[in-house]
Amino acid sequence: MRNVMSGSAGRVVQASSIGTVHLHNQEPVPVPFQLPPAPRCFVSRQDELAALDGWPLLVISGPGGVGKTSLALRWLHDRSAEFPDGQLYVDLGAHAPDGPVDPEDALEWFLHAFGLRDVPASFAAKQALFRSVTAGLRFSLLLDNAVSSAQVRPLLPASGTVVVTSRWRLSPLGTDGARFVEVEPLGQRDSVRLLQELVQDGRLAAEPDAAGELARLCGGLPVALSVVGARLSARPRRSLGRELDELRDDRLPELDEDASVAAVLDLSYVDLPVRQSRLYRLCAWLPGARFGAEAAAAMAGEPVRDVSGALEALVEKNLLSEIGDNRFRYHDMLRTHARSKVDAVRDDGLRRVLRWYVATAVSADLAAMPGSQRVGPAYHDARPMAEDPVEWLELERANIVASMRCAHERGWPDLVWQLCEPMWHLFLKGHHYADWLETHQLAIPAAHRSGNPLAAARLGAQLAMAYVNLGRHEDAVSELNAVLSAGLDDPVSETMALSMLGRVHLDRGDPAAALACYRKSLDVRLERGRDRGVGMARRRIGQALIELGRPDEAIAELELAESFLTDPIERARVRTFLAQACADAGQADRARSLLDSASNDLRTSPFDRADVLVLLGTLAEDHDQAREHYTAALACFRDPADPGAVRVRALLERHDHRLAAEVIPEQPTGEEQRDPR
């Protein structure tokens, strides 16, 4: 087993030959093997395959449909044993309907794939963490459908093998040491060989001229050849001559090579049964690049059991790709072709699928955060999801964000904010700041346009939390003032806004103003009689009293706070602040006892545990013990640029400086006479 630690505290991945990854303070997670299946039929390309060997950064380029991804998958699957630490994959969506994937989002997916639940907020920190995590690993990374070198460069790891596919050559990556492999359309002989592998009978040998002409009309593009092969395979009695005649009938003389591919696709399309052709048209408009059978059924307005068979048939005819268990995607050429077939009921289908996303996300939210107070009408009769709600929300996150954009573009504000509301748990626990900000910035004005100021206030308080976490205090205050001035009788949005405003005051060094906000929040909580809310408000009051230098009052508040809470992590956080108050009051032994208890309960909450370890360091009786606690606290942060990590590192450096000064006394210089605090 190889130990691979992260960041300033060492890399956090531990790769094993038996297929697990171990992360600091986390349970082992499976080694990520994310590659789509290898192509079933693959011919030639021996020169290209050989050119890929022995190089850490490879760029495969060529026209659409030429088989770039198939080449990459064939090569990576054949060498999977060379990558025991995993094989990552992402479709960068150069031609996706919602635009290319942001490299920051891709980095977040990769870090999650390695089991990192707490991902840093800044783009630069994500890049640094990814490089730290991957240093020394033997793994591969397939960046499929890249749009530019600027999109690729932030995703390059510290080690491993990277394969990039793109319609463009991405020449600037040459400065990163890339080897460029151009993929040309298949020649006549290889095109016929691919058709033979697809059809697997004697017709091509019996009609060699027709086979050659079919290959020529497909332009040597595997995507078109596979569609023709699927048609012939499904019609074992059809002659190649007849297939060729039909293709020629649909092909106008002035069309160029690319248009011949459209003619091939048209020929397959007109042959589809009604349900399949309707599904082929409609699913091309689904928000997001990948979708499940349930979303397709909602789009079509049909039962899942009926749609599943049609989806399988489209996969069989190479008009759709199956990328996972009940998950599908279009080749970008096929999506464009499907969208070219005008469908008058497209908007009806989009409304259905967006409502399905609302209903299912609400079901997931009820399971993830039972008892939470929500506003959306879909919550009235909804039931909690039986499957893992966080897993479903994470799987569909990109599609829900795309659905919100779709609803916004089409002027459906009620669906915009209702899609946002059930994502709260995912943002609260996983952060996903880019999506958190975008969704709420769309949803708040949408709620106002829908005549729902209550929803706007709840969402505004949630957006303010993201701003506070990111240190954007001016933006946070603007949102919070809007919530508090709305004049709503809503304790949820009011207390959350007051709590966030208190955090802003604490961050700005004004604990008296923070205390006033927290006391107002407590008054509202006491009036409504919700124990957890009362406990959380009292904890924050205790925190403000500590900052004000009033430890005895803080102890009383914090002891009360813990009595109102039942969640072990929330109670442990209260004990952390209580320990700080006890230490300030001269009760060092009680403080240590409280911290030891809190540390055990916070093993799954590393940022909160770091606070415990810092306090233990300040209470330590010797230098070595203090340094051990500070070092352990620093190891809780995976982002070296995290403000908490910066603070702990400064404590550690100050500690080491004082220790050195004690061992080797020196005459202080002017610089050293300044208090570093």
PyMOL commands that set and color helices and strands:
alter all, ss='L'
color gray80, all
select helices_A, chain A and resi 7-9+46-52+68-78+80-82+103-113+123-134+149-155+171-176+188-199+203-206+208-217+222-234+240-249+257-270+274-283+293-300+304-316+332-339+346-368+377-379+389-409+413-430+433-449+453-469+473-484+491-507+511-528+531-547+551-564+568-584+588-601+606-619+623-635+643-663
alter helices_A, ss='H'
color red, helices_A
select strands_A, chain A and resi 2-5+12-15+20-23+29-30+57-61+87-91+140-144+161-166+179-182+290-292+321-324+327-329
alter strands_A, ss='S'
color yellow, strands_A
deselect
rebuild
show_as cartoon
